[in-house]
């Protein structure tokens, strides 16, 4: 938030609307999708020229639920093993290259480079529920500089409680764990028993290690293979750290700590509280910046 607060009221209303969606929907959807077991493999490369061998990245979803929806007696590990075996059979049926990612928790599927002919075969396969071509999806909303995350959305009254015992998952541009919205925490309540996420180390990024997680930020992972590590803006961090500001802003609105002093440049608009200040946060960085902002 910059300049006259009145000038930005529409923007604040949009941000609060986004926060409501995040708190109500992301906690349900992302907590399963983002917690899905992702197995990275070396991404296949598309042919340089045009023709039958040219490939594009696709997301392939097989029929039936992931392990989170399994209701039989078999343990999740055995169910996941069967899913991976089925995925291998489907990939072999079209002689596809190694998948870029595979998942088994929320859904049963994989991301893989496909030719047009391979795509057509999989669409007709009874074992396949959906085949989606990869596409750029622009981030919604407005952001500030990474050093000034959008915590300064000011509710009518400061919330001190809400969200205890829950973990909100965010698929976004990562997080700045040093923000006061996440570092000033208290009374979070007992840790959720069923949460199984973890905080990654990032050996290629000196600005992040697993100690950047905390009682508040309980999980952090990053996934770049689908976007392409060689397609990133030079300032991008190969870690869960947010170099854009969007992920930090959304996480602070939904689950930022209570009664945090707001600072936006030279402005001091008051105190801030997230919608669910006692919630814990899990970050899954899958949104990246490119040299051309149109490709973000």
Backbone as CSV, one residue per row, in Angstrom:
resi,resn,N_x,N_y,N_z,CA_x,CA_y,CA_z,C_x,C_y,C_z
1,UNK,0.856,-1.180,0.000,0.000,0.000,0.000,0.890,1.228,0.000
2,UNK,0.646,2.129,-0.934,1.455,3.321,-1.066,0.545,4.540,-1.188
3,UNK,1.052,5.692,-0.753,0.343,6.938,-0.961,-0.898,7.052,-0.105
4,UNK,-1.851,7.819,-0.604,-3.087,8.101,0.128,-3.877,6.812,0.331
5,UNK,-4.210,6.487,1.577,-4.941,5.263,1.871,-6.293,5.237,1.185
6,UNK,-6.924,6.391,1.058,-8.245,6.437,0.417,-8.164,6.069,-1.048
7,UNK,-7.053,6.414,-1.678,-6.906,6.132,-3.114,-6.878,4.632,-3.385
8,UNK,-6.500,3.861,-2.368,-6.310,2.432,-2.587,-7.386,1.578,-1.934
9,UNK,-8.519,2.175,-1.550,-9.580,1.388,-0.944,-10.069,0.263,-1.852
10,UNK,-10.298,0.503,-3.182,-10.713,-0.627,-4.035,-9.697,-1.740,-4.010
11,UNK,-8.410,-1.385,-4.026,-7.378,-2.411,-4.013,-7.423,-3.200,-2.709
12,UNK,-7.667,-2.517,-1.585,-7.746,-3.188,-0.303,-8.933,-4.130,-0.264
13,UNK,-10.066,-3.691,-0.833,-11.237,-4.564,-0.846,-10.953,-5.819,-1.657
14,UNK,-10.242,-5.648,-2.805,-9.903,-6.827,-3.597,-8.986,-7.751,-2.814
15,UNK,-8.043,-7.180,-2.082,-7.114,-7.992,-1.304,-7.840,-8.766,-0.217
16,UNK,-8.794,-8.099,0.446,-9.538,-8.775,1.487,-10.409,-9.876,0.905
17,UNK,-10.970,-9.644,-0.283,-11.748,-10.689,-0.937,-10.861,-11.885,-1.243
18,UNK,-9.649,-11.600,-1.735,-8.709,-12.676,-2.024,-8.374,-13.434,-0.750
19,UNK,-8.196,-12.705,0.351,-7.849,-13.354,1.605,-8.957,-14.300,2.054
20,UNK,-10.211,-13.885,1.856,-11.336,-14.742,2.235,-11.310,-16.034,1.447
21,UNK,-11.023,-15.928,0.144,-10.941,-17.127,-0.694,-9.799,-18.016,-0.230
22,UNK,-8.652,-17.387,0.026,-7.486,-18.165,0.448,-7.772,-18.929,1.723
23,UNK,-8.328,-18.228,2.718,-8.548,-18.873,4.015,-9.557,-20.004,3.908
24,UNK,-10.588,-19.831,3.063,-11.666,-20.809,3.001,-11.394,-21.928,2.018
25,UNK,-10.719,-21.615,0.908,-10.557,-22.586,-0.165,-9.166,-23.193,-0.181
26,UNK,-8.147,-22.345,-0.086,-6.783,-22.851,-0.196,-6.486,-23.852,0.897
27,UNK,-7.008,-23.609,2.104,-6.747,-24.532,3.201,-7.273,-25.921,2.890
28,UNK,-8.354,-26.013,2.114,-8.928,-27.308,1.760,-8.254,-27.913,0.545
29,UNK,-8.144,-27.128,-0.533,-7.637,-27.664,-1.783,-6.124,-27.815,-1.760
30,UNK,-5.427,-26.740,-1.389,-3.973,-26.769,-1.455,-3.387,-27.715,-0.434
31,UNK,-4.031,-27.846,0.734,-3.496,-28.736,1.752,-3.400,-30.165,1.252
32,UNK,-4.265,-30.523,0.272,-4.140,-31.849,-0.311,-3.290,-31.836,-1.560
33,UNK,-3.533,-30.871,-2.450,-2.776,-30.855,-3.696,-1.302,-30.551,-3.458
34,UNK,-1.035,-29.512,-2.635,0.345,-29.135,-2.407,1.075,-30.157,-1.570
35,UNK,0.370,-30.889,-0.712,1.010,-31.911,0.101,1.196,-33.205,-0.674
36,UNK,0.753,-33.237,-1.930,0.899,-34.419,-2.758,2.365,-34.773,-2.912
37,UNK,2.652,-36.073,-2.886,4.038,-36.514,-3.040,4.478,-36.272,-4.468
38,UNK,5.432,-35.368,-4.666,5.950,-35.041,-5.986,7.332,-35.644,-6.128
39,UNK,7.541,-36.430,-7.171,8.834,-37.043,-7.423,9.422,-36.422,-8.668
40,UNK,10.499,-35.652,-8.524,11.090,-34.949,-9.649,11.985,-35.880,-10.443
41,UNK,11.928,-35.750,-11.748,12.843,-36.447,-12.645,13.399,-35.431,-13.609
42,UNK,14.432,-35.785,-14.340,15.009,-34.850,-15.302,13.984,-34.552,-16.381
43,UNK,13.642,-33.285,-16.616,12.616,-32.961,-17.596,13.057,-33.293,-19.005
44,UNK,12.134,-33.849,-19.770,12.444,-34.125,-21.166,12.500,-32.830,-21.942
45,UNK,13.322,-32.788,-22.951,13.496,-31.587,-23.751,12.749,-31.708,-25.068
46,UNK,12.005,-30.664,-25.436,11.298,-30.650,-26.717,12.296,-30.513,-27.847
47,UNK,11.975,-31.112,-28.991,12.823,-30.959,-30.166,12.863,-29.505,-30.584
48,UNK,13.991,-29.067,-31.141,14.141,-27.679,-31.539,13.279,-27.331,-32.748
49,UNK,13.142,-28.259,-33.654,12.401,-27.957,-34.869,10.960,-28.390,-34.773
50,UNK,10.202,-28.098,-35.801,8.816,-28.500,-35.836,8.713,-29.894,-36.425
51,UNK,7.606,-30.566,-36.178,7.417,-31.886,-36.735,6.800,-32.821,-35.722
52,UNK,6.759,-34.104,-36.091,6.079,-35.085,-35.267,6.762,-35.276,-33.925
53,UNK,8.079,-35.003,-33.830,8.793,-35.236,-32.593,8.729,-34.096,-31.615
54,UNK,8.113,-32.976,-31.971,8.052,-31.834,-31.074,7.121,-32.144,-29.910
55,UNK,7.550,-31.796,-28.696,6.763,-32.111,-27.505,6.437,-30.858,-26.708
56,UNK,5.384,-30.944,-25.928,5.026,-29.908,-24.957,4.658,-30.595,-23.645
57,UNK,4.810,-29.868,-22.556,4.535,-30.426,-21.242,3.034,-30.561,-21.026
58,UNK,2.608,-31.708,-20.516,1.203,-31.974,-20.223,1.056,-32.507,-18.803
59,UNK,-0.111,-32.248,-18.203,-0.478,-32.815,-16.916,-1.503,-33.908,-17.173
60,UNK,-1.195,-35.119,-16.758,-2.046,-36.276,-17.023,-2.602,-36.784,-15.697
61,UNK,-3.919,-36.795,-15.564,-4.579,-37.282,-14.358,-5.260,-38.608,-14.667
62,UNK,-4.940,-39.640,-13.889,-5.553,-40.945,-14.064,-6.834,-41.030,-13.244
63,UNK,-7.658,-41.986,-13.568,-8.951,-42.113,-12.891,-8.768,-42.620,-11.460
64,UNK,-9.703,-42.228,-10.609,-9.673,-42.662,-9.225,-8.953,-41.671,-8.334
65,UNK,-9.175,-41.763,-7.018,-8.578,-40.819,-6.081,-7.118,-41.139,-5.795
66,UNK,-6.441,-40.178,-5.172,-5.116,-40.445,-4.644,-5.212,-41.147,-3.308
67,UNK,-4.063,-41.310,-2.641,-4.072,-42.029,-1.372,-4.926,-41.330,-0.324
68,UNK,-5.076,-39.991,-0.423,-5.893,-39.272,0.550,-7.361,-39.673,0.467
69,UNK,-7.796,-40.174,-0.678,-9.183,-40.584,-0.841,-9.383,-42.079,-0.764
70,UNK,-8.304,-42.825,-0.469,-8.404,-44.286,-0.408,-9.119,-44.723,0.864
71,UNK,-10.046,-45.677,0.751,-10.804,-46.129,1.903,-10.660,-47.633,2.162
72,UNK,-9.740,-48.301,1.480,-9.546,-49.734,1.677,-8.628,-50.026,2.851
73,UNK,-8.323,-51.297,3.048,-7.483,-51.725,4.166,-5.993,-51.635,3.845
74,UNK,-5.633,-51.572,2.573,-4.212,-51.538,2.204,-3.578,-50.243,2.698
75,UNK,-2.341,-50.299,3.177,-1.667,-49.071,3.630,-1.411,-48.127,2.464
76,UNK,-1.275,-46.841,2.793,-1.068,-45.832,1.754,0.167,-46.124,0.914
77,UNK,1.216,-46.656,1.543,2.438,-46.939,0.787,2.189,-47.968,-0.310
78,UNK,1.370,-48.979,-0.027,1.065,-49.995,-1.021,0.169,-49.422,-2.118
79,UNK,-0.799,-48.596,-1.716,-1.673,-47.957,-2.706,-0.857,-47.063,-3.622
80,UNK,0.070,-46.297,-3.066,0.917,-45.426,-3.880,1.790,-46.241,-4.826
81,UNK,2.287,-47.379,-4.346,3.111,-48.235,-5.221,2.307,-48.713,-6.421
82,UNK,1.044,-49.084,-6.190,0.189,-49.520,-7.298,-0.071,-48.373,-8.276
83,UNK,-0.256,-47.172,-7.731,-0.484,-46.013,-8.601,0.722,-45.745,-9.483
84,UNK,1.908,-45.809,-8.904,3.126,-45.567,-9.682,3.322,-46.641,-10.743
85,UNK,2.932,-47.876,-10.415,3.013,-48.950,-11.410,2.054,-48.696,-12.567
86,UNK,0.838,-48.213,-12.240,-0.121,-47.885,-13.292,0.380,-46.722,-14.131
87,UNK,0.945,-45.716,-13.478,1.511,-44.591,-14.218,2.588,-45.065,-15.195
88,UNK,3.441,-45.971,-14.741,4.497,-46.493,-15.610,3.906,-47.219,-16.815
89,UNK,2.829,-47.980,-16.571,2.192,-48.698,-17.674,1.587,-47.731,-18.692
90,UNK,0.955,-46.661,-18.205,0.368,-45.672,-19.105,1.460,-44.973,-19.912
91,UNK,2.543,-44.596,-19.248,3.662,-43.950,-19.949,4.261,-44.878,-20.988
92,UNK,4.419,-46.167,-20.633,4.987,-47.131,-21.577,4.083,-47.336,-22.784
93,UNK,2.770,-47.191,-22.596,1.832,-47.439,-23.684,1.988,-46.436,-24.823
94,UNK,2.572,-45.261,-24.525,2.797,-44.266,-25.575,4.293,-44.002,-25.776
95,UNK,5.130,-44.827,-25.132,6.580,-44.693,-25.251,7.043,-43.274,-24.894
96,UNK,6.497,-42.760,-23.785,6.823,-41.402,-23.352,8.153,-41.377,-22.619
97,UNK,8.760,-40.207,-22.580,9.980,-40.020,-21.813,9.665,-40.033,-20.316
98,UNK,10.721,-39.962,-19.507,10.534,-39.949,-18.056,9.703,-38.740,-17.658
99,UNK,8.771,-38.889,-16.716,7.939,-37.753,-16.303,8.750,-36.708,-15.562
100,UNK,8.293,-35.466,-15.654,8.930,-34.367,-14.927,8.567,-34.438,-13.451
101,UNK,7.285,-34.697,-13.156,6.805,-34.895,-11.792,5.800,-36.038,-11.788
102,UNK,5.697,-36.702,-10.646,4.630,-37.684,-10.415,3.999,-37.395,-9.067
103,UNK,2.687,-37.654,-8.931,2.007,-37.426,-7.652,1.007,-38.537,-7.376
104,UNK,0.771,-38.790,-6.077,-0.090,-39.901,-5.673,-1.013,-39.565,-4.503
105,UNK,-0.885,-38.415,-3.875,-1.644,-38.155,-2.651,-3.045,-37.621,-2.942
106,UNK,-3.134,-36.406,-3.460,-4.457,-35.841,-3.752,-5.036,-36.435,-5.029
107,UNK,-4.175,-36.672,-6.000,-4.575,-37.233,-7.289,-3.548,-38.283,-7.698
108,UNK,-3.886,-39.035,-8.721,-2.977,-40.019,-9.301,-2.612,-39.524,-10.692
109,UNK,-1.373,-39.050,-10.874,-1.027,-38.515,-12.173,0.413,-38.107,-12.283
110,UNK,0.730,-37.427,-13.395,2.114,-37.052,-13.664,2.150,-35.915,-14.675
111,UNK,3.308,-35.249,-14.733,3.582,-34.237,-15.752,4.649,-34.803,-16.675
112,UNK,4.413,-34.707,-17.986,5.333,-35.331,-18.939,5.286,-34.590,-20.265
113,UNK,6.385,-34.630,-20.978,6.439,-34.082,-22.334,5.790,-35.072,-23.300
114,UNK,4.850,-34.563,-24.133,4.120,-35.410,-25.072,4.113,-34.800,-26.467
115,UNK,4.147,-35.670,-27.472,3.897,-35.231,-28.837,2.384,-35.168,-29.048
116,UNK,1.971,-34.616,-30.175,0.536,-34.560,-30.472,-0.053,-35.964,-30.568
117,UNK,0.684,-36.899,-31.182,0.179,-38.263,-31.309,0.046,-38.930,-29.942
118,UNK,1.031,-38.745,-29.080,0.954,-39.322,-27.738,-0.215,-38.725,-26.957
119,UNK,-0.413,-37.426,-27.115,-1.544,-36.767,-26.464,-2.856,-37.394,-26.900
120,UNK,-3.017,-37.606,-28.188,-4.262,-38.161,-28.714,-4.509,-39.567,-28.168
121,UNK,-3.457,-40.365,-28.052,-3.617,-41.729,-27.539,-4.054,-41.714,-26.079
122,UNK,-3.450,-40.841,-25.273,-3.793,-40.792,-23.857,-5.205,-40.273,-23.630
123,UNK,-5.647,-39.331,-24.450,-7.018,-38.820,-24.316,-8.034,-39.948,-24.510
124,UNK,-7.714,-40.899,-25.363,-8.625,-42.010,-25.650,-8.445,-43.185,-24.694
125,UNK,-7.477,-43.126,-23.809,-7.181,-44.223,-22.885,-8.193,-44.221,-21.735
126,UNK,-8.867,-45.366,-21.511,-9.878,-45.454,-20.461,-9.297,-45.255,-19.069
127,UNK,-7.999,-45.419,-18.904,-7.367,-45.259,-17.593,-7.114,-43.789,-17.269
128,UNK,-7.285,-42.915,-18.258,-6.933,-41.496,-18.118,-8.202,-40.663,-17.963
129,UNK,-8.228,-39.815,-16.929,-9.377,-38.935,-16.705,-9.227,-37.603,-17.421
130,UNK,-7.996,-37.073,-17.510,-7.802,-35.736,-18.052,-6.373,-35.567,-18.531
131,UNK,-6.211,-34.920,-19.689,-4.897,-34.543,-20.202,-4.926,-33.046,-20.480
132,UNK,-4.090,-32.287,-19.773,-4.068,-30.832,-19.894,-2.704,-30.364,-20.375
133,UNK,-2.701,-29.527,-21.391,-1.433,-28.957,-21.845,-0.999,-27.856,-20.878
134,UNK,0.284,-27.838,-20.574,0.832,-26.825,-19.692,0.594,-25.431,-20.274
135,UNK,0.294,-24.459,-19.404,0.052,-23.090,-19.855,0.489,-22.121,-18.774
136,UNK,0.887,-20.926,-19.179,1.266,-19.877,-18.232,0.009,-19.280,-17.621
137,UNK,-0.037,-19.212,-16.304,-1.156,-18.597,-15.575,-0.601,-17.429,-14.784
138,UNK,-0.995,-16.230,-15.136,-0.470,-15.047,-14.453,-0.997,-14.977,-13.028
139,UNK,-0.158,-14.489,-12.111,-0.584,-14.292,-10.731,-1.626,-13.181,-10.669
140,UNK,-2.621,-13.349,-9.806,-3.669,-12.347,-9.651,-3.301,-11.381,-8.541
141,UNK,-3.886,-10.187,-8.588,-3.709,-9.227,-7.510,-2.524,-8.316,-7.727
142,UNK,-2.287,-7.451,-6.754,-1.193,-6.491,-6.828,-0.198,-6.802,-5.735
143,UNK,1.071,-6.463,-5.966,2.118,-6.754,-5.000,3.000,-5.545,-4.803
144,UNK,3.703,-5.512,-3.689,4.721,-4.503,-3.450,6.081,-5.102,-3.675
145,UNK,7.123,-4.359,-3.348,8.470,-4.888,-3.450,8.643,-6.002,-2.429
146,UNK,9.568,-6.966,-2.683,9.748,-8.055,-1.740,10.068,-7.584,-0.333
147,UNK,10.732,-6.439,-0.192,11.079,-5.940,1.133,9.902,-5.262,1.823
148,UNK,8.806,-5.067,1.082,7.620,-4.440,1.660,6.396,-5.290,1.352
149,UNK,6.320,-6.527,1.914,5.184,-7.396,1.633,3.879,-6.752,2.063
150,UNK,2.797,-7.168,1.390,1.519,-6.500,1.606,0.826,-6.972,2.866
151,UNK,1.500,-6.862,3.993,0.826,-7.092,5.252,-0.055,-5.926,5.660
152,UNK,0.089,-4.705,5.043,-0.655,-3.570,5.590,-2.131,-3.492,5.234
153,UNK,-2.796,-4.627,4.966,-4.244,-4.599,4.831,-4.809,-4.506,6.232
154,UNK,-5.579,-3.497,6.498,-5.971,-3.195,7.877,-7.433,-3.554,8.113
155,UNK,-7.704,-4.612,8.914,-9.096,-4.954,9.202,-9.717,-3.931,10.146
156,UNK,-11.035,-3.974,10.279,-11.720,-3.005,11.146,-11.329,-3.190,12.609
157,UNK,-11.084,-4.430,13.001,-10.630,-4.683,14.365,-9.545,-5.738,14.326
158,UNK,-8.610,-5.659,15.250,-7.476,-6.573,15.262,-7.904,-7.929,15.788
159,UNK,-7.715,-8.970,14.972,-8.047,-10.320,15.398,-6.852,-10.907,16.142
160,UNK,-7.092,-11.459,17.308,-6.034,-12.071,18.098,-6.086,-13.584,18.026
161,UNK,-7.165,-14.144,17.529,-7.332,-15.587,17.523,-7.997,-16.030,16.227
162,UNK,-7.877,-17.328,15.973,-8.491,-17.913,14.786,-7.494,-18.757,14.030
163,UNK,-7.879,-19.979,13.680,-7.018,-20.848,12.899,-6.162,-21.793,13.706
164,UNK,-6.308,-21.832,15.027,-5.466,-22.691,15.860,-5.636,-24.151,15.459
165,UNK,-4.517,-24.854,15.373,-4.549,-26.272,15.057,-4.631,-26.598,13.591
166,UNK,-4.573,-25.586,12.710,-4.661,-25.826,11.273,-3.371,-25.412,10.582
167,UNK,-3.158,-25.975,9.399,-2.061,-25.577,8.528,-2.667,-25.123,7.210
168,UNK,-2.367,-23.909,6.789,-2.829,-23.402,5.487,-1.692,-23.575,4.495
169,UNK,-1.979,-24.234,3.390,-0.974,-24.433,2.355,-1.121,-23.409,1.247
170,UNK,0.010,-22.901,0.751,0.007,-21.887,-0.306,0.879,-22.337,-1.466
171,UNK,0.290,-22.465,-2.637,1.059,-22.634,-3.869,1.207,-21.252,-4.466
172,UNK,2.411,-20.685,-4.398,2.585,-19.285,-4.769,4.058,-19.028,-5.087
173,UNK,4.512,-17.796,-4.838,5.896,-17.413,-5.163,6.844,-17.622,-3.995
174,UNK,6.404,-18.328,-2.953,7.261,-18.564,-1.801,6.919,-17.651,-0.649
175,UNK,7.894,-17.441,0.248,7.632,-16.651,1.444,8.914,-15.997,1.939
176,UNK,8.755,-14.835,2.572,9.850,-14.195,3.285,9.650,-14.510,4.766
177,UNK,10.396,-15.489,5.317,10.136,-15.907,6.695,10.528,-14.870,7.729
178,UNK,11.269,-13.816,7.314,11.676,-12.779,8.268,10.615,-11.705,8.462
179,UNK,9.532,-11.756,7.690,8.465,-10.765,7.838,7.877,-10.823,9.243
180,UNK,7.599,-9.675,9.859,6.952,-9.667,11.185,5.615,-10.393,11.199
181,UNK,5.005,-10.538,10.025,3.731,-11.247,9.965,3.884,-12.716,10.332
182,UNK,5.118,-13.240,10.251,5.355,-14.647,10.556,6.303,-14.850,11.741
183,UNK,7.112,-13.859,12.041,8.086,-14.025,13.113,7.525,-13.689,14.485
184,UNK,6.531,-12.807,14.560,5.924,-12.434,15.842,4.708,-13.317,16.077
185,UNK,4.936,-14.487,16.648,3.838,-15.441,16.833,3.679,-15.772,18.305
186,UNK,2.460,-16.129,18.675,2.177,-16.550,20.043,0.881,-17.333,20.057
187,UNK,0.764,-18.230,21.019,-0.478,-18.964,21.262,-1.014,-19.640,20.010
188,UNK,-0.146,-20.390,19.305,-0.593,-21.090,18.111,-1.360,-22.363,18.445
189,UNK,-1.243,-22.826,19.676,-1.923,-24.056,20.035,-1.112,-25.272,19.645
190,UNK,-1.635,-26.468,19.905,-0.887,-27.694,19.595,-0.683,-27.864,18.094
191,UNK,0.436,-28.493,17.742,0.727,-28.739,16.329,-0.266,-29.751,15.766
192,UNK,-0.752,-29.539,14.550,-1.683,-30.500,13.949,-1.039,-31.879,13.826
193,UNK,-1.737,-32.901,14.257,-1.169,-34.249,14.289,-1.009,-34.855,12.911
194,UNK,-1.891,-34.510,11.983,-1.891,-35.192,10.690,-1.039,-34.497,9.638
195,UNK,-0.481,-33.339,9.979,0.342,-32.645,8.982,1.662,-33.389,8.802
196,UNK,2.029,-33.659,7.549,3.210,-34.477,7.271,4.216,-33.761,6.376
197,UNK,4.087,-32.443,6.227,5.016,-31.710,5.381,6.363,-31.515,6.053
198,UNK,7.287,-30.906,5.330,8.636,-30.690,5.855,9.227,-29.430,5.247
199,UNK,10.341,-29.003,5.807,11.043,-27.814,5.329,12.296,-28.252,4.590
200,UNK,12.411,-27.853,3.344,13.525,-28.290,2.521,14.776,-27.478,2.793
201,UNK,15.912,-28.077,2.498,17.156,-27.333,2.409,17.337,-26.979,0.941
202,UNK,18.039,-25.882,0.647,18.242,-25.441,-0.732,19.733,-25.232,-0.946
203,UNK,20.461,-26.287,-1.317,21.923,-26.188,-1.407,22.417,-25.194,-2.444
204,UNK,21.593,-24.871,-3.448,22.012,-23.922,-4.480,21.659,-22.481,-4.129
205,UNK,21.112,-22.247,-2.946,20.708,-20.907,-2.543,21.175,-20.662,-1.112
206,UNK,22.212,-19.836,-0.962,22.779,-19.571,0.361,21.827,-18.804,1.268
207,UNK,20.765,-18.227,0.697,19.850,-17.418,1.505,18.777,-18.252,2.184
208,UNK,18.801,-19.568,2.029,17.745,-20.399,2.616,18.319,-21.715,3.103
209,UNK,17.904,-22.153,4.285,18.104,-23.527,4.720,16.922,-23.919,5.594
210,UNK,16.920,-25.152,6.063,15.728,-25.631,6.757,15.478,-24.927,8.084
211,UNK,16.443,-24.174,8.572,16.213,-23.413,9.805,15.352,-22.173,9.560
212,UNK,15.082,-21.841,8.300,14.194,-20.724,8.013,12.745,-21.061,8.347
213,UNK,12.439,-22.331,8.497,11.117,-22.692,8.994,11.075,-22.447,10.495
214,UNK,9.882,-22.426,11.049,9.702,-22.043,12.440,8.424,-22.675,12.963
215,UNK,8.043,-22.303,14.168,6.780,-22.773,14.705,5.615,-22.282,13.853
216,UNK,5.780,-21.146,13.193,4.731,-20.573,12.349,4.787,-21.127,10.925
217,UNK,5.958,-21.059,10.300,6.147,-21.595,8.947,6.655,-23.023,9.103
218,UNK,5.758,-23.997,9.002,6.094,-25.368,9.351,6.508,-26.212,8.154
219,UNK,6.333,-25.687,6.955,6.713,-26.438,5.766,7.074,-25.511,4.634
220,UNK,8.058,-25.913,3.818,8.461,-25.102,2.668,9.152,-25.993,1.654
221,UNK,8.640,-25.981,0.435,9.220,-26.729,-0.678,9.200,-25.845,-1.921
222,UNK,9.985,-26.204,-2.930,9.917,-25.472,-4.199,10.003,-26.453,-5.351
223,UNK,9.298,-26.094,-6.454,9.199,-26.950,-7.630,9.428,-26.091,-8.872
224,UNK,10.527,-26.332,-9.568,10.890,-25.473,-10.701,10.979,-26.230,-12.011
225,UNK,10.954,-27.568,-11.977,11.177,-28.344,-13.197,10.140,-28.041,-14.268
226,UNK,8.880,-27.826,-13.860,7.847,-27.549,-14.853,8.037,-26.209,-15.528
227,UNK,8.522,-25.213,-14.774,8.755,-23.881,-15.330,10.068,-23.845,-16.111
228,UNK,11.082,-24.518,-15.565,12.397,-24.557,-16.200,13.392,-23.672,-15.484
229,UNK,14.372,-24.273,-14.842,15.364,-23.496,-14.113,16.140,-22.537,-14.986
230,UNK,16.249,-22.851,-16.280,16.975,-21.976,-17.196,16.097,-20.851,-17.746
231,UNK,14.842,-20.769,-17.306,13.925,-19.738,-17.780,13.710,-18.633,-16.744
232,UNK,14.447,-18.674,-15.627,14.173,-17.774,-14.517,14.844,-16.417,-14.678
233,UNK,14.238,-15.412,-14.079,14.876,-14.112,-13.915,16.110,-14.279,-13.034
234,UNK,17.138,-13.500,-13.299,18.416,-13.674,-12.598,18.280,-13.493,-11.091
235,UNK,17.327,-12.690,-10.646,17.161,-12.437,-9.216,16.365,-13.524,-8.513
236,UNK,15.843,-14.496,-9.247,15.038,-15.537,-8.638,15.895,-16.431,-7.744
237,UNK,15.311,-16.897,-6.661,16.005,-17.774,-5.718,15.522,-19.204,-5.897
238,UNK,16.448,-20.124,-6.091,16.098,-21.533,-6.208,15.895,-22.117,-4.802
239,UNK,14.841,-21.668,-4.200,14.498,-22.046,-2.828,13.068,-21.584,-2.575
240,UNK,12.511,-21.867,-1.404,11.174,-21.351,-1.097,11.143,-19.853,-0.827
241,UNK,12.273,-19.176,-0.802,12.291,-17.751,-0.490,11.563,-16.957,-1.578
242,UNK,10.776,-15.987,-1.152,9.976,-15.155,-2.050,10.796,-13.967,-2.535
243,UNK,11.040,-13.875,-3.832,11.718,-12.714,-4.411,10.765,-11.855,-5.218
244,UNK,9.480,-12.162,-5.144,8.453,-11.436,-5.890,7.566,-10.614,-4.966
245,UNK,7.175,-11.179,-3.840,6.317,-10.489,-2.884,4.904,-11.008,-2.839
246,UNK,4.449,-11.666,-3.904,3.056,-12.093,-3.982,2.738,-13.158,-2.938
247,UNK,3.576,-14.185,-2.852,3.316,-15.256,-1.903,3.336,-14.775,-0.464
248,UNK,4.289,-13.893,-0.143,4.366,-13.337,1.202,3.105,-12.534,1.520
249,UNK,2.629,-11.778,0.550,1.428,-10.960,0.758,0.214,-11.834,1.044
250,UNK,-0.014,-12.844,0.209,-1.202,-13.683,0.367,-1.142,-14.461,1.681
251,UNK,0.032,-14.995,2.013,0.156,-15.754,3.258,-0.073,-14.868,4.472
252,UNK,0.393,-13.627,4.415,0.220,-12.730,5.556,-1.238,-12.328,5.732
253,UNK,-1.950,-12.143,4.624,-3.367,-11.785,4.724,-4.172,-12.934,5.329
254,UNK,-3.885,-14.157,4.898,-4.665,-15.298,5.375,-4.248,-15.758,6.760
255,UNK,-2.929,-15.832,7.023,-2.473,-16.432,8.269,-1.429,-15.639,9.013
256,UNK,-1.287,-14.348,8.722,-0.300,-13.532,9.410,-0.599,-13.395,10.892
257,UNK,0.453,-13.126,11.662,0.312,-13.017,13.112,-0.583,-11.842,13.498
258,UNK,-1.030,-11.847,14.757,-1.944,-10.827,15.246,-1.201,-9.602,15.767
259,UNK,-1.812,-8.442,15.561,-1.376,-7.178,16.161,0.062,-6.826,15.796
260,UNK,0.348,-6.865,14.489,1.671,-6.527,13.982,1.660,-5.073,13.518
261,UNK,2.679,-4.319,13.898,2.778,-2.932,13.446,3.046,-2.896,11.949
262,UNK,2.297,-2.068,11.225,2.394,-1.984,9.773,3.367,-0.877,9.382
263,UNK,4.232,-1.218,8.424,5.121,-0.214,7.852,5.097,-0.369,6.340
264,UNK,4.689,0.672,5.627,4.648,0.671,4.169,5.407,1.894,3.679
265,UNK,6.710,1.715,3.396,7.535,2.862,3.057,7.657,3.781,4.256
266,UNK,7.271,5.048,4.082,7.296,6.022,5.170,5.982,6.090,5.940
267,UNK,5.032,5.272,5.544,3.704,5.330,6.150,3.591,4.346,7.314
268,UNK,2.831,4.720,8.333,2.552,3.880,9.486,1.041,3.823,9.682
269,UNK,0.336,3.012,8.886,-1.125,3.045,8.905,-1.771,2.394,10.116
270,UNK,-1.011,1.720,10.981,-1.634,1.151,12.172,-1.178,-0.264,12.448
271,UNK,-2.085,-1.087,12.962,-1.783,-2.462,13.320,-2.475,-3.412,12.348
272,UNK,-1.923,-4.617,12.235,-2.431,-5.590,11.266,-2.564,-6.950,11.925
273,UNK,-3.592,-7.702,11.516,-3.736,-9.100,11.910,-4.219,-9.900,10.714
274,UNK,-3.666,-11.094,10.542,-4.174,-11.981,9.510,-5.563,-12.473,9.856
275,UNK,-6.255,-13.025,8.884,-7.608,-13.525,9.114,-7.592,-14.702,10.082
276,UNK,-6.584,-15.564,9.979,-6.449,-16.707,10.888,-5.056,-16.654,11.518
277,UNK,-4.831,-15.751,12.482,-3.475,-15.504,12.971,-2.842,-16.669,13.718
278,UNK,-3.643,-17.625,14.193,-3.083,-18.767,14.909,-2.795,-19.954,13.984
279,UNK,-3.110,-19.823,12.707,-2.846,-20.910,11.762,-1.356,-20.998,11.468
280,UNK,-0.901,-22.193,11.214,0.454,-22.392,10.737,0.451,-22.359,9.216
281,UNK,1.635,-22.194,8.629,1.737,-21.952,7.192,2.686,-22.966,6.556
282,UNK,2.268,-23.535,5.437,3.115,-24.394,4.617,3.203,-23.789,3.225
283,UNK,4.409,-23.641,2.720,4.649,-22.914,1.473,5.138,-23.882,0.396
284,UNK,4.532,-23.796,-0.775,4.940,-24.598,-1.920,5.189,-23.644,-3.085
285,UNK,6.449,-23.311,-3.312,6.797,-22.331,-4.332,6.799,-22.998,-5.704
286,UNK,5.797,-22.653,-6.494,5.676,-23.196,-7.842,5.431,-22.092,-8.863
287,UNK,5.425,-20.827,-8.419,5.212,-19.682,-9.313,6.518,-18.912,-9.384
288,UNK,6.960,-18.604,-10.611,8.300,-18.069,-10.822,8.285,-16.852,-11.729
289,UNK,9.342,-16.060,-11.642,9.504,-14.851,-12.461,10.493,-15.139,-13.589
290,UNK,10.166,-14.631,-14.773,10.997,-14.783,-15.955,11.614,-13.439,-16.330
291,UNK,12.623,-13.429,-17.201,13.178,-12.145,-17.647,12.124,-11.209,-18.231
292,UNK,11.168,-11.777,-18.970,10.039,-11.006,-19.492,8.862,-11.187,-18.545
293,UNK,8.376,-10.119,-17.882,7.262,-10.272,-16.926,6.025,-10.927,-17.530
294,UNK,5.856,-10.854,-18.839,4.702,-11.498,-19.469,4.775,-13.024,-19.341
295,UNK,5.970,-13.550,-19.071,6.152,-14.988,-18.937,6.161,-15.455,-17.491
296,UNK,5.905,-14.552,-16.531,5.892,-14.944,-15.120,4.793,-15.975,-14.883
